[in-house]
Amino acid sequence: MIDDDFDKIVRRMFESFFSRSGGLSEEGNITIRSDFGKMGAPSVGMSFGNTETTPNVEKVDLGDTCVFVVETASTCQAPKIRAEGRELIVEFGTEQGAQMKLEIPYAVDVDKSSFSHRNGIIEISLLKAVDDGSSSDTNERYLRSV
């Protein structure tokens, strides 16, 4: 009894779903109709939107830690990232001289900060400097990869 009601409900759902493009036959087969004659070939001058490969950057400030998530087109070579004062320079391995500069809100501890790179996503974790010995204001160096 319950199975019969379930079958009726499912059949009605399929019939209403496929009523625009075809329908169900009495045997339960699905017929899909479409008019491909109205579809034309794409024109040569078609534009598919912005095809630039500029990286998308998201910054998350957690107080004593700042995390940057950078989405790039490159999935092969790991980037080189260095802290210079209150600026973070990301050098991509795709083209010679391709780099991006990010402002950081405070001096970071270069020894404890790191980054990871996987599938075109770079995650940079920056820890706030407590003393000047390892601060990015006095030590301008590359971050380590984890």
C-alpha beads as a LAMMPS data file, in Angstrom:
LAMMPS data file: protein, C-alpha beads

146 atoms
145 bonds

1 atom types
1 bond types

-500.0 500.0 xlo xhi
-500.0 500.0 ylo yhi
-500.0 500.0 zlo zhi

Masses

1 110.0

Atoms # bond

1 1 1 0.000 0.000 0.000
2 1 1 2.713 2.476 0.977
3 1 1 4.861 1.401 -1.983
4 1 1 1.981 2.090 -4.397
5 1 1 1.506 5.613 -3.025
6 1 1 5.225 6.261 -3.238
7 1 1 5.337 5.093 -6.856
8 1 1 2.419 7.381 -7.754
9 1 1 4.064 10.387 -6.136
10 1 1 7.411 9.757 -7.814
11 1 1 5.698 9.244 -11.194
12 1 1 3.796 12.543 -10.822
13 1 1 7.050 14.310 -9.942
14 1 1 8.740 12.935 -13.066
15 1 1 5.742 13.831 -15.239
16 1 1 5.687 17.413 -13.981
17 1 1 9.448 17.713 -14.299
18 1 1 9.601 16.400 -17.853
19 1 1 6.380 18.026 -19.075
20 1 1 8.254 20.941 -20.696
21 1 1 10.854 18.945 -22.564
22 1 1 9.033 15.709 -23.221
23 1 1 7.413 13.318 -20.849
24 1 1 7.095 9.784 -19.605
25 1 1 5.615 7.134 -21.841
26 1 1 3.246 4.511 -20.522
27 1 1 6.149 2.057 -20.283
28 1 1 8.058 4.467 -18.017
29 1 1 10.602 5.543 -20.630
30 1 1 11.668 9.166 -20.635
31 1 1 11.383 11.117 -23.858
32 1 1 13.257 14.388 -24.088
33 1 1 12.471 16.731 -26.949
34 1 1 14.510 19.730 -27.895
35 1 1 14.820 22.062 -30.833
36 1 1 18.473 22.177 -31.825
37 1 1 17.602 24.075 -35.003
38 1 1 17.356 27.346 -33.072
39 1 1 20.850 26.984 -31.688
40 1 1 23.522 28.708 -33.750
41 1 1 27.254 28.330 -33.857
42 1 1 29.147 30.702 -31.581
43 1 1 30.377 33.795 -33.308
44 1 1 34.086 34.427 -33.655
45 1 1 34.002 37.612 -31.590
46 1 1 32.333 36.088 -28.530
47 1 1 33.693 37.190 -25.185
48 1 1 33.563 34.889 -22.195
49 1 1 34.133 37.538 -19.547
50 1 1 37.313 38.505 -17.805
51 1 1 40.073 36.094 -18.751
52 1 1 42.842 37.820 -16.795
53 1 1 44.814 35.661 -14.428
54 1 1 45.202 38.151 -11.592
55 1 1 45.292 36.345 -8.253
56 1 1 42.361 36.582 -5.855
57 1 1 43.436 37.525 -2.323
58 1 1 41.554 37.141 0.937
59 1 1 42.916 38.536 4.202
60 1 1 41.847 37.243 7.619
61 1 1 43.118 39.229 10.618
62 1 1 42.980 37.186 13.832
63 1 1 44.644 39.700 16.148
64 1 1 48.130 38.278 16.678
65 1 1 47.964 36.244 13.455
66 1 1 47.156 37.374 9.937
67 1 1 46.310 34.840 7.235
68 1 1 46.358 35.575 3.509
69 1 1 44.779 33.139 1.071
70 1 1 45.905 33.740 -2.509
71 1 1 44.294 31.912 -5.430
72 1 1 46.604 31.761 -8.451
73 1 1 46.533 30.159 -11.872
74 1 1 49.853 28.393 -11.259
75 1 1 49.701 24.926 -9.745
76 1 1 53.259 23.842 -10.548
77 1 1 55.966 25.991 -9.035
78 1 1 55.948 27.114 -5.436
79 1 1 56.159 30.875 -4.946
80 1 1 58.827 32.771 -3.027
81 1 1 57.454 35.009 -0.306
82 1 1 59.452 37.595 1.597
83 1 1 58.595 40.130 4.249
84 1 1 60.055 43.610 3.903
85 1 1 58.937 45.920 6.672
86 1 1 55.153 46.170 6.558
87 1 1 54.937 44.684 3.086
88 1 1 54.712 41.097 1.888
89 1 1 56.087 40.343 -1.575
90 1 1 54.838 37.207 -3.313
91 1 1 56.998 36.185 -6.290
92 1 1 55.250 33.718 -8.584
93 1 1 57.292 31.151 -10.467
94 1 1 55.183 31.393 -13.632
95 1 1 56.792 34.390 -15.297
96 1 1 60.039 36.141 -14.666
97 1 1 59.343 39.204 -12.580
98 1 1 55.683 38.347 -11.823
99 1 1 55.011 39.431 -8.261
100 1 1 52.352 40.839 -5.989
101 1 1 52.740 43.149 -2.988
102 1 1 50.448 42.899 0.034
103 1 1 50.246 45.303 2.956
104 1 1 50.515 43.704 6.376
105 1 1 49.002 45.422 9.435
106 1 1 52.017 44.983 11.727
107 1 1 55.596 43.768 11.860
108 1 1 55.636 39.988 11.635
109 1 1 57.885 37.367 13.198
110 1 1 59.696 36.061 10.114
111 1 1 61.031 32.986 11.957
112 1 1 57.563 31.773 13.006
113 1 1 55.632 32.814 9.888
114 1 1 55.190 30.346 7.041
115 1 1 53.250 29.561 3.890
116 1 1 51.913 26.545 2.047
117 1 1 51.174 26.055 -1.644
118 1 1 48.872 23.437 -3.092
119 1 1 46.679 23.267 -6.212
120 1 1 47.137 26.945 -7.004
121 1 1 46.190 28.099 -3.492
122 1 1 48.788 29.849 -1.351
123 1 1 48.042 30.135 2.372
124 1 1 50.324 32.573 4.186
125 1 1 50.280 32.572 7.993
126 1 1 51.938 35.616 9.592
127 1 1 52.511 35.889 13.338
128 1 1 52.832 39.270 15.004
129 1 1 56.391 40.058 16.131
130 1 1 56.895 40.334 19.881
131 1 1 60.503 41.556 19.825
132 1 1 62.608 43.371 17.239
133 1 1 65.083 40.473 16.856
134 1 1 62.916 38.492 14.429
135 1 1 60.704 41.345 13.243
136 1 1 60.116 41.978 9.545
137 1 1 61.041 45.616 10.224
138 1 1 64.658 44.588 10.911
139 1 1 64.882 41.182 9.139
140 1 1 63.838 41.283 5.509
141 1 1 63.836 37.625 4.454
142 1 1 61.919 34.873 2.763
143 1 1 59.284 32.925 4.648
144 1 1 59.636 29.175 4.995
145 1 1 57.359 26.763 3.223
146 1 1 55.557 24.038 5.174

Bonds

1 1 1 2
2 1 2 3
3 1 3 4
4 1 4 5
5 1 5 6
6 1 6 7
7 1 7 8
8 1 8 9
9 1 9 10
10 1 10 11
11 1 11 12
12 1 12 13
13 1 13 14
14 1 14 15
15 1 15 16
16 1 16 17
17 1 17 18
18 1 18 19
19 1 19 20
20 1 20 21
21 1 21 22
22 1 22 23
23 1 23 24
24 1 24 25
25 1 25 26
26 1 26 27
27 1 27 28
28 1 28 29
29 1 29 30
30 1 30 31
31 1 31 32
32 1 32 33
33 1 33 34
34 1 34 35
35 1 35 36
36 1 36 37
37 1 37 38
38 1 38 39
39 1 39 40
40 1 40 41
41 1 41 42
42 1 42 43
43 1 43 44
44 1 44 45
45 1 45 46
46 1 46 47
47 1 47 48
48 1 48 49
49 1 49 50
50 1 50 51
51 1 51 52
52 1 52 53
53 1 53 54
54 1 54 55
55 1 55 56
56 1 56 57
57 1 57 58
58 1 58 59
59 1 59 60
60 1 60 61
61 1 61 62
62 1 62 63
63 1 63 64
64 1 64 65
65 1 65 66
66 1 66 67
67 1 67 68
68 1 68 69
69 1 69 70
70 1 70 71
71 1 71 72
72 1 72 73
73 1 73 74
74 1 74 75
75 1 75 76
76 1 76 77
77 1 77 78
78 1 78 79
79 1 79 80
80 1 80 81
81 1 81 82
82 1 82 83
83 1 83 84
84 1 84 85
85 1 85 86
86 1 86 87
87 1 87 88
88 1 88 89
89 1 89 90
90 1 90 91
91 1 91 92
92 1 92 93
93 1 93 94
94 1 94 95
95 1 95 96
96 1 96 97
97 1 97 98
98 1 98 99
99 1 99 100
100 1 100 101
101 1 101 102
102 1 102 103
103 1 103 104
104 1 104 105
105 1 105 106
106 1 106 107
107 1 107 108
108 1 108 109
109 1 109 110
110 1 110 111
111 1 111 112
112 1 112 113
113 1 113 114
114 1 114 115
115 1 115 116
116 1 116 117
117 1 117 118
118 1 118 119
119 1 119 120
120 1 120 121
121 1 121 122
122 1 122 123
123 1 123 124
124 1 124 125
125 1 125 126
126 1 126 127
127 1 127 128
128 1 128 129
129 1 129 130
130 1 130 131
131 1 131 132
132 1 132 133
133 1 133 134
134 1 134 135
135 1 135 136
136 1 136 137
137 1 137 138
138 1 138 139
139 1 139 140
140 1 140 141
141 1 141 142
142 1 142 143
143 1 143 144
144 1 144 145
145 1 145 146
